[in-house]
Amino acid sequence: MPILTLTLFLPLVGALVLLFLPKEDADRIRRVTLGFTLATFVASLLILPRFEFGRREIQLIEQAAWIPAVGIQYKVGVDGLSLVLALLTTLLTVLSVLYSFRETHRVKEYNLLFLLLETGMLGVFFALDFFLFYVFWELTLVPMYFLIGIWGGPRREYAAIKFFLYTLVGSLAMLLGILLLYFHLPPGQRTFDVLEIVRQRPLAGTGLLAQLAFWGFFLSFAIKVPMWPFHTWLPDAHVEAPTAGSVILAAILLKLGTYGFVRFSLPLFPEVFHQHALLIATLAVIGVIYGALVAMAQTDLKKLVAYSSVNHMGYVMLAVAAAAYAYGRQELADAAATALNGATMEMLAHGIITGALFLVVGVIYDDRAHTRGVDDFGGLWAVLPKYGAVSITAMFASLGLPGLMGFVAEFLIFVGSFSIIPVFTALAALGVVITAAFFLWTIQRIFLGPTNPRWVNLPDLDRREAWTLFPLVVLMIAFGVYPKPLLDIINLTSSQLVAMLR
Amino acid sequence: MNWADLRWLVPELVVAAAAVALLGADLVLPADRKRWLGGLALASLVAAGAACAVVLTDLGGLGAPGVRVFADTYTVDAFAVYFKLVALAAVALVVLVSLDYFPGRTPHLGEVFSLLLFSGVGLLLMASASDLILLLLSIEFVSLSSYLLAGFLKRDPKSNEAGVKYFLYGAATTGVMAYGFSLLYGLTGSTILYDIAARLDRAGPAAYLAVGMALAGFGFKVSMVPFHQWTPDVYEGAPTPITAFLSVGPKAAGFAALVRTLSIGIPLEQVNWPVLLAALSAVTMTVGNLLALLQRNLKRMLAYSSIAHAGYVLIALAAWKSAWALQGLLYYLLAYLFMNLGAFFVAMVAAEGTGSDEIPDHAGLSQRAPWVAGAMVVFMLSLTGIPPTAGFFGKFYLFAAAVDAGLLWLAALAVANSVISLYYYVGVLRALYLMPPAAPGPVPVPAGLRVGVLVALIGTLAAGLYPEPVVTFVEVARRLLGS
């Protein structure tokens, strides 16, 4: 059974089914959507028993001719990296759809867009043909534009078009990079097959062209991550997007950028990446510290979480830059593998934790207090014990408390990067202190202290909300205490990459 | 003259005969039956399409070289057949939506269809002409019918303005082009492209002058800067189905004629025309896109967008040495046919429903005509170049040609332009989806328009998702051109 193809297109089938449901029947639309996302989640879990855990290479490849005249094919496959990110995607889509049951405005279009988005995201992680990859990469933009633009906050139109324009600039720069790679393959062997292009590295030794192609890819991924100074779309998009949209944006769409760096930039342009690794590490460190400082200055909880993303994605990029800097140095190979493990772990941790944090913001803002000013609350834990416990756990996880998932990721990143670029790593560690400070301060202002009498009558988490949040909390704790099963999968890809980079 | 050669002209003859028959039938049919004339026009176009297939078979299938008939003045090859099919599809779709548009606006329904068919004949001739005089005549044939169609709504001052402007501009550029052609004749003593190519040696600046002047005429047809100024006014004023037609039919045929003239008639060693066209491409796409940003009227926006797209297509001529160039041009024009006609058809639905061509007045159309608005999403994304649409694959092809030919700067400029274009194309979607409906109630979609939108939608998506058949066709057309 072509399990990847099935997982990939189930949401699209769901979207087509929705097209033919009457838009007045909101309940059925919600249930059908949830059904399809659950089925997709189950399908993605079924990849696990088929996956050979001893193999580092990409496996479970499914392919078919598509446009053979120009060397384009349908080709999908997974390795440790894409597998865990795909699982994250299917899980968070289910939770987002479940959370969105309360959405009553244009329900049909809303759910349809989520299903389209899921196929787009999964496609990015599965695609092994550059053309196919690009198609899915762009496919993620359109639904998100509409999700922000129709269901977003007061400045939704501005945020939506800004998001679209920024990411399109990057995408098209990458497209030129892809074409440069393609046309430097020997005539007659031209293909968009990722594995083949990575094997041949057609631009190695071309000097300027390799530089141009590298920066083309860089621009695309750096905007997506987003790295400082390409991050300015993020606060707008995250803050204006509806809650479930913010969850998907933060948890998955940002990972497309870091995934791109690890999957493509590292193996395709190791020399060029190595050459610029310190510059990129500098940007990463600025992102870490700047993100944390700006987050600290926010009084809007959603903005605070948004800027904490800039900070956390900075850690990921620090580790990736460290791995690139280790290129060609045998003695640093282990450290590079550790850094990459940390980077991937942080992608997952940030996905789970920040996903939870945006849901936490949504629970209080969408349906209860209709404000998310950090200073508008106080003593909320006493009023909402379940909600408080979940929120505080997620915030602790985000600031890197040992025993929770974020700690494992950051620990690996710092251990790995420190042997390679010690000064940068030490500076980035400063970010951890600031992050701890602003999250603790936030917890204090919202959940502790005297109870604000305005909110004494708020209801605690209802059953559906609990169902959307508890799985994430369980994962944060489980992988915080015992990350080994996850690390075993992740390490397959990291060690494979490092082996290629020696 | 060999009478048997007429079999290569069956498509042209079928359409021409139908056009004449329509004029006659228009006189005798009572007013309430005139819609039948549209049916007859459609039937003749389908028959001409079938005749094109026969012509292709007679050539010996897709892979066979073309034939030159009537003393080398007329060339029938895969390239020509491709453009003929594109032209016939354009005319057919426009006839289809005219069935809904013109009744009630003019009593002279038969003349509309007849003129559309005559214009179609001109397009078919343009695709094959390999002689300067025949080329000039066929371009004029298209132009004269188009002037009349643009100004067809006699009581509408904007339509009148469109007709007159189009005529004055067209007459002037044709004059310049004719002068350029006469220079080429003077330099080589022949009007046949094959002979010109053989004799045009050491012509120097005179050849550049001749090519430059000829470009005025082609530039007018395809809306290339600096011969584009007529476009927004004519597009805005002309009846919308005619605007839709002008934006794809004459444009595609103009490119066909331009490609054939340059690639066959003007050897690269004599005139380095790719460099010239690289500059024109850069200017055209940038001017078109920047001015499109300022538009609020949907038809004017699409007019400037059509200028920008001419700029993208010109990349193919600039990157001529890449094998992808001509294929990209051919593919792009097909993609453009579907996505641009689709956009104009949706504009017609929106204008009928809201009584306005202003984009903000179309607010909330997604709630009032969900399927049509959904189709518009596909058309706008396709015009921007977002996958998985035909517009994306077309741009992919053209950008690839530029990269392959080493014109990275032009590819980068095209990328920048694509990003700019996103802003105004998404501006339409913003009105349709993000803004609340201006008035309640569904917008009616007449039957012909419904079919038109559907065909354009299927074409845009199918050519984007599965371009392989078209890719095969254009690859052969490229390889055989001029052989």
Interface residues (C-beta under 8 A of the other chain):
Chain A: K23 W66 I67 P68 A69 V70 E109 F131 Y134 V135 E138 L139 L141 V142 Y145 F146 G149 I150 R156 E157 A160 I161 F164 L165 L168 V169 L172 A173 L175 L176 L179 L180 Y182 F183 L212
Chain B: S366 P370 V377 L381 I386 P387 P388 F392 F396 F399 A400 V403 D404 L408 A411 A412 V415 S418 V419 L422 Y423 V426 R430 Y433 L434 Y466 P467 E468 V471 T472 E475
